[in-house]
Amino acid sequence: MKNLLYKYFTSADVERLFSLYPIKNSIVSSVANMDAAVVNTLNRLSEHFILFDYKTPLPIANRYETPDTLGQDRIASAVGAAYLCPNKNLLIVDAGSAITYDFFSSEQGFLGGNIAPGIKMRLTVLNQMTKKLPLVEVEQNALTPLFGKNTKEAIAAGVVRGVVFEVKGYMRTLSEQGTDFVAFATGGHAPYILNGVKDGMRHEPHLVLIGLNRILEYNIVEH
C-alpha cells in the first residue's frame, strides 16, 4: 500500500508514525466512536485526510437502499475486492463478530447482502440460551467432525459446519443461477470457513484495508 492505514492507534501513535514514515495521506473508518484527538492529529498532519462515511465518494456504484446504515467495513471490502478483481462479479464473506455475505455486480456495482451471527456469537448463544449446553471454544485450524460424538463436539461441529454449509449454499445458489463470480473470504474468523471450503474461495485478510486505501487514492487522484 502507498498509504499506511492502521486499525487501532492513539494520538501519540499517530505522531510517532508520521515521524518515522513518509506518510502524506490518511483515512479513518470506524463503526464505533472515534477518539477526537486521533482524528484531529491525523487531519493536522495529513496533506489529505478523509473521515470515511456514507457521503464519501466511492470508485464503485453503491446500490444499497440505505447507505447511511451500511457498515463501512462492508462497502470497503467490496471496493477492495473490486480493485483486486476488476470486471468480476464478487461474493464477499466477512467472518467476524457477525458474518456478512455481500454481492458486487461487475455491471451494477454493490447490490447489498445479508448479515448472520458469527461463529463465536453462535457458540455463546447456545450456552446462554440453554440450561445445560456448555460454552465451547473452537480452534480456527481444528477440523470439526461431520457429526459430534459428544456434546462439545456436537456443538463445535453444528456451529462450524453450519457456517461452512451456509457459505457453500450461497456459492451453490449463485452458480445455479448462472452467475460467474469470485468468492472472497476475509475477517478474523475466515480460517474456520476456509477449512471447510477447500476450493473456490480467495483468502484476503486485509480486504477492508485494501478497500480503504483504494477509496483514499480515488478521492485524492481521481475524484
C-alpha positions as CSV (number, residue, x, y, z in Angstrom):
1,M,0.0,0.0,0.0
2,K,1.1,3.5,-0.7
3,N,-0.6,4.9,2.4
4,L,-0.2,3.5,5.8
5,L,-3.6,2.5,7.4
6,Y,-3.9,1.4,11.0
7,K,-7.0,-0.1,12.7
8,Y,-6.2,0.9,16.3
9,F,-4.0,3.8,17.5
10,T,-3.8,6.7,19.8
11,S,-2.9,10.3,19.1
12,A,0.7,9.7,20.3
13,D,0.9,6.7,17.9
14,V,-0.1,8.9,15.1
15,E,2.6,11.5,15.9
16,R,5.2,8.7,16.1
17,L,4.1,7.1,12.8
18,F,4.3,10.4,10.9
19,S,7.8,11.0,12.4
20,L,9.0,7.5,11.3
21,Y,7.4,7.1,7.9
22,P,6.8,9.4,4.8
23,I,3.0,9.4,5.4
24,K,1.2,12.1,3.4
25,N,-2.4,10.9,3.3
26,S,-4.8,9.2,5.7
27,I,-8.3,7.8,6.0
28,V,-10.2,6.8,9.2
29,S,-13.1,4.3,9.3
30,S,-14.8,3.2,12.4
31,V,-18.1,1.6,13.4
32,A,-17.6,2.9,16.9
33,N,-17.0,6.4,18.2
34,M,-13.6,7.7,17.1
35,D,-11.1,9.4,19.5
36,A,-11.4,13.1,18.6
37,A,-7.7,13.6,19.4
38,V,-6.7,10.9,16.9
39,V,-8.9,12.5,14.2
40,N,-7.6,16.0,14.9
41,T,-4.0,14.8,14.8
42,L,-4.5,12.9,11.5
43,N,-6.2,15.9,10.0
44,R,-3.4,18.3,11.1
45,L,-0.5,16.1,9.9
46,S,-2.0,14.8,6.6
47,E,-1.9,16.6,3.3
48,H,-5.2,14.8,2.5
49,F,-7.4,13.4,5.3
50,I,-10.7,11.5,4.9
51,L,-13.1,10.7,7.7
52,F,-14.9,7.9,5.9
53,D,-18.7,7.9,6.0
54,Y,-21.6,7.2,3.6
55,K,-21.1,10.5,1.9
56,T,-17.5,9.8,0.9
57,P,-17.2,9.4,-3.0
58,L,-16.5,5.8,-4.0
59,P,-14.8,4.2,-7.0
60,I,-17.8,1.8,-7.3
61,A,-21.5,2.3,-7.6
62,N,-23.4,1.7,-4.3
63,R,-27.0,0.4,-4.9
64,Y,-27.8,-0.2,-1.2
65,E,-31.1,1.4,-0.4
66,T,-29.9,2.8,2.9
67,P,-26.2,3.7,2.5
68,D,-26.3,5.6,5.8
69,T,-26.9,2.3,7.7
70,L,-24.4,0.2,5.6
71,G,-21.4,-0.9,7.6
72,Q,-18.3,0.9,6.4
73,D,-16.3,-2.3,6.5
74,R,-18.8,-4.0,4.2
75,I,-18.5,-1.3,1.4
76,A,-14.8,-1.0,1.9
77,S,-14.4,-4.8,1.4
78,A,-16.4,-4.5,-1.8
79,V,-14.2,-1.7,-3.0
80,G,-11.1,-3.8,-2.1
81,A,-12.4,-6.9,-3.9
82,A,-13.4,-4.9,-7.0
83,Y,-9.9,-3.4,-7.0
84,L,-8.2,-6.8,-6.8
85,C,-10.6,-8.5,-9.3
86,P,-11.8,-5.8,-11.8
87,N,-14.7,-6.6,-14.0
88,K,-15.8,-9.6,-12.0
89,N,-18.9,-10.5,-10.0
90,L,-17.9,-10.9,-6.4
91,L,-19.2,-12.7,-3.3
92,I,-17.6,-11.3,-0.2
93,V,-17.8,-13.3,3.0
94,D,-16.6,-11.3,6.0
95,A,-16.4,-13.5,9.1
96,G,-16.1,-11.6,12.3
97,S,-18.4,-11.0,15.2
98,A,-21.2,-11.2,12.6
99,I,-20.8,-12.9,9.2
100,T,-21.8,-10.7,6.2
101,Y,-22.4,-12.0,2.7
102,D,-22.2,-9.2,0.2
103,F,-22.6,-9.3,-3.6
104,F,-20.9,-7.0,-6.1
105,S,-22.0,-7.0,-9.7
106,S,-19.4,-6.1,-12.3
107,E,-22.2,-4.2,-14.3
108,Q,-24.3,-2.7,-11.5
109,G,-22.0,-2.2,-8.5
110,F,-22.6,-3.1,-4.9
111,L,-26.1,-4.7,-4.6
112,G,-26.2,-5.5,-0.9
113,G,-26.1,-8.6,1.1
114,N,-27.0,-10.4,4.3
115,I,-26.0,-10.4,7.9
116,A,-25.8,-13.5,10.1
117,P,-24.5,-14.3,13.6
118,G,-20.8,-15.0,13.7
119,I,-19.2,-18.3,14.9
120,K,-18.4,-17.2,18.4
121,M,-21.8,-15.5,18.7
122,R,-23.5,-18.8,17.9
123,L,-21.4,-20.7,20.4
124,T,-22.1,-18.1,23.1
125,V,-25.9,-18.0,22.4
126,L,-26.1,-21.8,22.6
127,N,-24.6,-21.6,26.1
128,Q,-26.6,-18.6,27.3
129,M,-30.0,-19.5,25.9
130,T,-30.0,-23.1,27.2
131,K,-29.7,-24.6,30.6
132,K,-27.2,-27.4,30.1
133,L,-25.1,-26.7,26.9
134,P,-21.5,-25.7,27.8
135,L,-19.6,-22.8,26.2
136,V,-17.4,-24.4,23.7
137,E,-14.1,-22.9,22.3
138,V,-13.2,-24.0,18.7
139,E,-9.7,-23.7,17.4
140,Q,-9.6,-21.9,14.0
141,N,-7.4,-24.6,12.4
142,A,-9.2,-27.5,14.0
143,L,-11.0,-29.9,11.7
144,T,-14.5,-30.5,13.1
145,P,-16.2,-33.9,12.5
146,L,-19.3,-34.2,10.4
147,F,-21.2,-35.4,13.4
148,G,-20.1,-35.0,17.0
149,K,-19.6,-38.0,19.3
150,N,-20.1,-36.0,22.4
151,T,-21.8,-32.7,23.4
152,K,-18.8,-30.5,22.9
153,E,-18.1,-32.0,19.5
154,A,-21.7,-31.7,18.6
155,I,-21.8,-28.0,19.4
156,A,-18.5,-27.3,17.6
157,A,-19.5,-29.3,14.5
158,G,-23.0,-27.9,14.5
159,V,-21.8,-24.3,14.5
160,V,-18.7,-24.5,12.3
161,R,-20.2,-27.0,9.9
162,G,-23.4,-24.9,9.8
163,V,-21.4,-21.8,8.8
164,V,-19.5,-23.8,6.1
165,F,-22.7,-25.2,4.7
166,E,-24.1,-21.7,4.8
167,V,-21.2,-20.3,2.7
168,K,-21.4,-23.3,0.3
169,G,-25.1,-22.7,-0.1
170,Y,-24.6,-19.1,-1.2
171,M,-21.9,-20.2,-3.7
172,R,-24.0,-23.0,-5.0
173,T,-27.1,-20.8,-5.4
174,L,-25.2,-18.2,-7.4
175,S,-23.7,-20.9,-9.6
176,E,-27.1,-22.5,-10.2
177,Q,-28.4,-19.0,-11.3
178,G,-25.7,-19.0,-13.9
179,T,-23.6,-16.3,-12.2
180,D,-19.9,-16.4,-12.7
181,F,-18.2,-14.9,-9.7
182,V,-15.1,-14.8,-7.5
183,A,-15.6,-15.5,-3.8
184,F,-13.5,-13.7,-1.1
185,A,-13.1,-14.8,2.5
186,T,-12.0,-12.1,5.0
187,G,-12.3,-11.3,8.6
188,G,-10.7,-12.7,11.7
189,H,-12.7,-16.0,11.6
190,A,-12.2,-16.7,7.9
191,P,-9.9,-19.7,8.7
192,Y,-12.9,-21.5,10.1
193,I,-14.7,-21.2,6.7
194,L,-11.6,-21.9,4.6
195,N,-11.0,-25.2,6.5
196,G,-14.4,-26.4,5.2
197,V,-14.5,-24.7,1.8
198,K,-11.3,-26.1,0.3
199,D,-11.7,-24.7,-3.3
200,G,-13.3,-21.7,-4.9
201,M,-12.5,-19.1,-2.3
202,R,-9.8,-16.5,-2.2
203,H,-8.5,-15.5,1.2
204,E,-7.6,-11.9,1.7
205,P,-7.3,-11.0,5.4
206,H,-6.7,-7.3,4.7
207,L,-9.6,-6.7,2.3
208,V,-11.0,-3.8,4.3
209,L,-7.7,-2.0,4.4
210,I,-7.1,-2.5,0.7
211,G,-10.5,-1.0,0.1
212,L,-9.9,1.9,2.3
213,N,-6.6,2.6,0.6
214,R,-8.3,2.5,-2.8
215,I,-11.0,4.9,-1.5
216,L,-8.3,7.3,-0.3
217,E,-6.4,7.2,-3.6
218,Y,-9.7,7.6,-5.6
219,N,-10.6,10.8,-3.6
220,I,-7.1,12.3,-3.9
221,V,-6.2,11.4,-7.5
222,E,-9.3,10.6,-9.5
223,H,-12.3,12.4,-7.9
